[in-house]
Amino acid sequence: MKFRLYIVLIILVLVSSCGEYEKILKSTDYDLKKAKAKEYFDAGQYVKSSELLTQILPRYRASAEAEDLNWMNARSYYGMKDYIMAGSYYKSFVDQFPFGVHAEEANFMAAYCDYKSSPRPELDQENTHNAIEGFKIFINRFPNSSRVEESNKYIKELEDNLVEKSYLSAKLYYDMKQYKAAVVALTNSLRDYANSKYREEMMFLKLNSLYLYAVNSNLIKQKERYQATLDDYYSFMEEFPKSEYAKDISSIFEKTNKYLKAGIPDSGINKQ
């Protein structure tokens, strides 16, 4: 019986609370809405706080309280873990109050929200690029900030994601046996991320793509493509003379050299 009474009391409190909130939303008392928005924010009720702030921010746009209210609004969306909206409001805050008391933290949080929105490497990396740019802007604006080291750590992590994205995209062409496209993608990736941890593998995939592209070329174009393979072989060997792919590399060299000296191509389907 006591348990049922307790449940009923909770329901009544919730209903009363919801009723009160609906009245505040419909109210024309902006000072009340402002006070309740702060109260809800302090209580961690970020949805209610942001809804009230959305209503009152235009009214306080030119007031002395505008900075604090906009700051609370951005933090409310961050509290809701809506990082896309939070990032947008932090960036808007930076534009409106570039020299305000929260300017340093707002710059950092704008980049951090993009970081939190950054997806796994195989997906579109727009937010990753935005986050890297945001952290670099933060470091340039606040070089003495205690968060510079943290920002550099995030930049390194995000750049690693871009390296992996580039590697996976290039390797996909290779796996699909689209060797011409693979050569282009691997070349671009190696140029853009010269210190990639995948460098040796990508250079091997590029060399093998060049070789397989030559094998499957029409007779007229085979010689120049075998020559391109041989040139790439020397580049690979100069950088990785003791490669883990040594056996495969040696085979590519022998077959390529055989063709260039005797005009005897490896067996393949001449189609490109």
Secondary structure as a PSIPRED ss2 file (coil, helix, strand):
# PSIPRED VFORMAT (PSIPRED V4.0)

   1 M C   1.000  0.000  0.000
   2 K H   0.000  1.000  0.000
   3 F H   0.000  1.000  0.000
   4 R H   0.000  1.000  0.000
   5 L H   0.000  1.000  0.000
   6 Y H   0.000  1.000  0.000
   7 I H   0.000  1.000  0.000
   8 V H   0.000  1.000  0.000
   9 L H   0.000  1.000  0.000
  10 I H   0.000  1.000  0.000
  11 I H   0.000  1.000  0.000
  12 L H   0.000  1.000  0.000
  13 V H   0.000  1.000  0.000
  14 L H   0.000  1.000  0.000
  15 V H   0.000  1.000  0.000
  16 S H   0.000  1.000  0.000
  17 S H   0.000  1.000  0.000
  18 C H   0.000  1.000  0.000
  19 G H   0.000  1.000  0.000
  20 E H   0.000  1.000  0.000
  21 Y H   0.000  1.000  0.000
  22 E H   0.000  1.000  0.000
  23 K H   0.000  1.000  0.000
  24 I H   0.000  1.000  0.000
  25 L H   0.000  1.000  0.000
  26 K H   0.000  1.000  0.000
  27 S C   1.000  0.000  0.000
  28 T C   1.000  0.000  0.000
  29 D C   1.000  0.000  0.000
  30 Y H   0.000  1.000  0.000
  31 D H   0.000  1.000  0.000
  32 L H   0.000  1.000  0.000
  33 K H   0.000  1.000  0.000
  34 K H   0.000  1.000  0.000
  35 A H   0.000  1.000  0.000
  36 K H   0.000  1.000  0.000
  37 A H   0.000  1.000  0.000
  38 K H   0.000  1.000  0.000
  39 E H   0.000  1.000  0.000
  40 Y H   0.000  1.000  0.000
  41 F H   0.000  1.000  0.000
  42 D H   0.000  1.000  0.000
  43 A C   1.000  0.000  0.000
  44 G C   1.000  0.000  0.000
  45 Q C   1.000  0.000  0.000
  46 Y H   0.000  1.000  0.000
  47 V H   0.000  1.000  0.000
  48 K H   0.000  1.000  0.000
  49 S H   0.000  1.000  0.000
  50 S H   0.000  1.000  0.000
  51 E H   0.000  1.000  0.000
  52 L H   0.000  1.000  0.000
  53 L H   0.000  1.000  0.000
  54 T H   0.000  1.000  0.000
  55 Q H   0.000  1.000  0.000
  56 I H   0.000  1.000  0.000
  57 L C   1.000  0.000  0.000
  58 P C   1.000  0.000  0.000
  59 R C   1.000  0.000  0.000
  60 Y C   1.000  0.000  0.000
  61 R C   1.000  0.000  0.000
  62 A C   1.000  0.000  0.000
  63 S C   1.000  0.000  0.000
  64 A C   1.000  0.000  0.000
  65 E C   1.000  0.000  0.000
  66 A H   0.000  1.000  0.000
  67 E H   0.000  1.000  0.000
  68 D H   0.000  1.000  0.000
  69 L H   0.000  1.000  0.000
  70 N H   0.000  1.000  0.000
  71 W H   0.000  1.000  0.000
  72 M H   0.000  1.000  0.000
  73 N H   0.000  1.000  0.000
  74 A H   0.000  1.000  0.000
  75 R H   0.000  1.000  0.000
  76 S H   0.000  1.000  0.000
  77 Y H   0.000  1.000  0.000
  78 Y H   0.000  1.000  0.000
  79 G H   0.000  1.000  0.000
  80 M C   1.000  0.000  0.000
  81 K C   1.000  0.000  0.000
  82 D C   1.000  0.000  0.000
  83 Y H   0.000  1.000  0.000
  84 I H   0.000  1.000  0.000
  85 M H   0.000  1.000  0.000
  86 A H   0.000  1.000  0.000
  87 G H   0.000  1.000  0.000
  88 S H   0.000  1.000  0.000
  89 Y H   0.000  1.000  0.000
  90 Y H   0.000  1.000  0.000
  91 K H   0.000  1.000  0.000
  92 S H   0.000  1.000  0.000
  93 F H   0.000  1.000  0.000
  94 V H   0.000  1.000  0.000
  95 D H   0.000  1.000  0.000
  96 Q H   0.000  1.000  0.000
  97 F C   1.000  0.000  0.000
  98 P C   1.000  0.000  0.000
  99 F C   1.000  0.000  0.000
 100 G C   1.000  0.000  0.000
 101 V C   1.000  0.000  0.000
 102 H C   1.000  0.000  0.000
 103 A H   0.000  1.000  0.000
 104 E H   0.000  1.000  0.000
 105 E H   0.000  1.000  0.000
 106 A H   0.000  1.000  0.000
 107 N H   0.000  1.000  0.000
 108 F H   0.000  1.000  0.000
 109 M H   0.000  1.000  0.000
 110 A H   0.000  1.000  0.000
 111 A H   0.000  1.000  0.000
 112 Y H   0.000  1.000  0.000
 113 C H   0.000  1.000  0.000
 114 D H   0.000  1.000  0.000
 115 Y H   0.000  1.000  0.000
 116 K H   0.000  1.000  0.000
 117 S H   0.000  1.000  0.000
 118 S C   1.000  0.000  0.000
 119 P C   1.000  0.000  0.000
 120 R C   1.000  0.000  0.000
 121 P C   1.000  0.000  0.000
 122 E C   1.000  0.000  0.000
 123 L C   1.000  0.000  0.000
 124 D C   1.000  0.000  0.000
 125 Q C   1.000  0.000  0.000
 126 E H   0.000  1.000  0.000
 127 N H   0.000  1.000  0.000
 128 T H   0.000  1.000  0.000
 129 H H   0.000  1.000  0.000
 130 N H   0.000  1.000  0.000
 131 A H   0.000  1.000  0.000
 132 I H   0.000  1.000  0.000
 133 E H   0.000  1.000  0.000
 134 G H   0.000  1.000  0.000
 135 F H   0.000  1.000  0.000
 136 K H   0.000  1.000  0.000
 137 I H   0.000  1.000  0.000
 138 F H   0.000  1.000  0.000
 139 I H   0.000  1.000  0.000
 140 N H   0.000  1.000  0.000
 141 R H   0.000  1.000  0.000
 142 F C   1.000  0.000  0.000
 143 P C   1.000  0.000  0.000
 144 N C   1.000  0.000  0.000
 145 S C   1.000  0.000  0.000
 146 S C   1.000  0.000  0.000
 147 R C   1.000  0.000  0.000
 148 V H   0.000  1.000  0.000
 149 E H   0.000  1.000  0.000
 150 E H   0.000  1.000  0.000
 151 S H   0.000  1.000  0.000
 152 N H   0.000  1.000  0.000
 153 K H   0.000  1.000  0.000
 154 Y H   0.000  1.000  0.000
 155 I H   0.000  1.000  0.000
 156 K H   0.000  1.000  0.000
 157 E H   0.000  1.000  0.000
 158 L H   0.000  1.000  0.000
 159 E H   0.000  1.000  0.000
 160 D H   0.000  1.000  0.000
 161 N H   0.000  1.000  0.000
 162 L H   0.000  1.000  0.000
 163 V H   0.000  1.000  0.000
 164 E H   0.000  1.000  0.000
 165 K H   0.000  1.000  0.000
 166 S H   0.000  1.000  0.000
 167 Y H   0.000  1.000  0.000
 168 L H   0.000  1.000  0.000
 169 S H   0.000  1.000  0.000
 170 A H   0.000  1.000  0.000
 171 K H   0.000  1.000  0.000
 172 L H   0.000  1.000  0.000
 173 Y H   0.000  1.000  0.000
 174 Y H   0.000  1.000  0.000
 175 D H   0.000  1.000  0.000
 176 M C   1.000  0.000  0.000
 177 K C   1.000  0.000  0.000
 178 Q C   1.000  0.000  0.000
 179 Y H   0.000  1.000  0.000
 180 K H   0.000  1.000  0.000
 181 A H   0.000  1.000  0.000
 182 A H   0.000  1.000  0.000
 183 V H   0.000  1.000  0.000
 184 V H   0.000  1.000  0.000
 185 A H   0.000  1.000  0.000
 186 L H   0.000  1.000  0.000
 187 T H   0.000  1.000  0.000
 188 N H   0.000  1.000  0.000
 189 S H   0.000  1.000  0.000
 190 L H   0.000  1.000  0.000
 191 R H   0.000  1.000  0.000
 192 D H   0.000  1.000  0.000
 193 Y C   1.000  0.000  0.000
 194 A C   1.000  0.000  0.000
 195 N C   1.000  0.000  0.000
 196 S C   1.000  0.000  0.000
 197 K C   1.000  0.000  0.000
 198 Y C   1.000  0.000  0.000
 199 R H   0.000  1.000  0.000
 200 E H   0.000  1.000  0.000
 201 E H   0.000  1.000  0.000
 202 M H   0.000  1.000  0.000
 203 M H   0.000  1.000  0.000
 204 F H   0.000  1.000  0.000
 205 L H   0.000  1.000  0.000
 206 K H   0.000  1.000  0.000
 207 L H   0.000  1.000  0.000
 208 N H   0.000  1.000  0.000
 209 S H   0.000  1.000  0.000
 210 L H   0.000  1.000  0.000
 211 Y H   0.000  1.000  0.000
 212 L H   0.000  1.000  0.000
 213 Y H   0.000  1.000  0.000
 214 A H   0.000  1.000  0.000
 215 V H   0.000  1.000  0.000
 216 N C   1.000  0.000  0.000
 217 S C   1.000  0.000  0.000
 218 N C   1.000  0.000  0.000
 219 L H   0.000  1.000  0.000
 220 I H   0.000  1.000  0.000
 221 K H   0.000  1.000  0.000
 222 Q H   0.000  1.000  0.000
 223 K H   0.000  1.000  0.000
 224 E H   0.000  1.000  0.000
 225 R H   0.000  1.000  0.000
 226 Y H   0.000  1.000  0.000
 227 Q H   0.000  1.000  0.000
 228 A H   0.000  1.000  0.000
 229 T H   0.000  1.000  0.000
 230 L H   0.000  1.000  0.000
 231 D H   0.000  1.000  0.000
 232 D H   0.000  1.000  0.000
 233 Y H   0.000  1.000  0.000
 234 Y H   0.000  1.000  0.000
 235 S H   0.000  1.000  0.000
 236 F H   0.000  1.000  0.000
 237 M H   0.000  1.000  0.000
 238 E H   0.000  1.000  0.000
 239 E H   0.000  1.000  0.000
 240 F C   1.000  0.000  0.000
 241 P C   1.000  0.000  0.000
 242 K C   1.000  0.000  0.000
 243 S C   1.000  0.000  0.000
 244 E C   1.000  0.000  0.000
 245 Y C   1.000  0.000  0.000
 246 A H   0.000  1.000  0.000
 247 K H   0.000  1.000  0.000
 248 D H   0.000  1.000  0.000
 249 I H   0.000  1.000  0.000
 250 S H   0.000  1.000  0.000
 251 S H   0.000  1.000  0.000
 252 I H   0.000  1.000  0.000
 253 F H   0.000  1.000  0.000
 254 E H   0.000  1.000  0.000
 255 K H   0.000  1.000  0.000
 256 T H   0.000  1.000  0.000
 257 N H   0.000  1.000  0.000
 258 K H   0.000  1.000  0.000
 259 Y H   0.000  1.000  0.000
 260 L H   0.000  1.000  0.000
 261 K H   0.000  1.000  0.000
 262 A H   0.000  1.000  0.000
 263 G C   1.000  0.000  0.000
 264 I C   1.000  0.000  0.000
 265 P C   1.000  0.000  0.000
 266 D C   1.000  0.000  0.000
 267 S C   1.000  0.000  0.000
 268 G C   1.000  0.000  0.000
 269 I C   1.000  0.000  0.000
 270 N C   1.000  0.000  0.000
 271 K C   1.000  0.000  0.000
 272 Q C   1.000  0.000  0.000
